[in-house]
Amino acid sequence: MISVDEAKKLIVERVSSLHPIKQEISKSLNQVLAEDVLSLIDYPPFDQSAMDGFAICHSDILEQKEIQIIGEAPAGKPFQGKISAGQSVQIFTGAKVPEGADTVIIQERVLKENGKIASDGSPLPKGANIRKKGFQIKKGDVALEHGAVLNPGAIGFLAGLGIPSITVFPKPKVSIIVTGNELQKPGIPLKDGQIYESNSFALIAALASMTIEVTKILTIGDTKNTTKKSLASPIENSDIVLVSGGISVGKYDFVGECLHELEVENIFYKIAQKPGKPLFFGKKSNCLIFGLPGNPASVMSCFYEYVYPSLRIMQGFKDAFLKTAKLRISSNYEKREGISLFLKGKTKETEVEILEGQESSNVGSFALADCLVYLPAKKGSVQAGETVEVHLLP
C-alpha cells in the first residue's frame, strides 16, 4: 500500500500526452494547442475605422475648414479613390480608411449641411478612431502559444486571423466497465437484493464536464469469464479504461486477476486513503487502466484525485490536478494518523464545512459538495479554525 503522494507521483511519471492531431478550430473547444500558431495576416489587414463618422485629413480640422463629402465607405466596400485636403468620405465601423485620410471624426462631433461637414470644435488628435493595419498582430507573429487552452475567445481570435485548423492534443478515448450482479438500470423495478447502478452515470457526467465523450459503456456480472472478455477489447481500443467494482479481494472480485492475465502492468494497487483504498492503476501498451472501487463516493473521490489529472495530462494541460486552496475548517474533525482522508466539503468565503455523510457508499454528499478537504496521513484530528488543504471540484 502506497501513500497519496506516491500514487500521484507515479501517475505524473507514467502518463504522457496523446499524439497531436490536426483539427478544425470549430471542433477544438477546451483542447490544448500542441504547437505555436502563427498569424496568417496582419490584423486588421488594413487601416480600419473604429467608429461611424467621416474620414478626413487632420489638417482640415486644425484650419477649421468646411470639408466636402465626396462619397462613402461601408464595411466591406472600400471607397474607390483618394481624398485630398478639403474632402471627406462618410465611413462606417470596420470599413477600410480611404487613401489620403489620416483621421476619423465621429458623426456626433460634426455639423453637416449642404454636402459639407465641419467640426464642432471638440479636441481631435491626428489618427483618432483608426485601427492601424497590423496593430493587434502582424503576419508571422505568434497568435497563440503551445499549451494554450482553446476557449471560445481563442477560437474566435484564430477564425479572425483566417486560420481554419490547428494542431491540438486529442480527447482521450474512454471506456467504462461497471461490474456487479446486484446492479439494475434506473427505471426498471428492483428485484430482491438489487440496487440501482449509478457509477456509470456519475463518471459519464464527470467526463462530459471535461467535454470528453465515452467510447464504450458496459455493465457486467461478477464472473471471471465475462470480466476477462469485457476487459480485453476496451484495453486494445481505448486510451483509458475505467472499471468500477470487482477490484477488491472478495470471492466475486475478478478484475485484478483478469488484468493480470491480460498482461496489464500493475503500477500501484491500494492507497493509504479513505475513501478509495483498493484503487488499481495499470498500463498496457498505451492504454491506462483504473480499477475503481465499487462504492459511489469512492469512485468519485478516486476519479477527481487520480483519473481527472491523468486525463488532463493526456490532453496536454500544464496544470493537471485539481486547483487547491487553504481555508479554515468550520468545525472539529476527529481523525487518526496513518491514513489520508478526502472529505466532501462546502466552501464559504475563507471557510470550509465538512458535510454530513462521509461514508464511501454515500454519494448524496457529493451532490452538495464543491470541494474535497484533504487531510494527509501524518495529520491527526483538526480543530475548528485550523487551516486545511482544499481541492476544488471543477
Helices and strands as residue ranges (DSSP letters): H 4-14, E 21-24, G 25-27, E 37-38, E 48-49, E 53-56, H 58-62, E 67-73, E 87-91, E 103-106, G 107-109, E 110-113, E 116-119, E 130-131, E 142-144, H 152-160, E 165-168, E 174-179, E 183-184, E 195-196, H 199-208, E 214-220, H 224-237, E 240-244, H 255-261, E 265-269, E 273-274, E 280-284, E 287-292, H 296-302, I 303-307, H 308-314, E 324-329, E 340-348, E 351-354, G 364-367, E 371-375, E 387-392
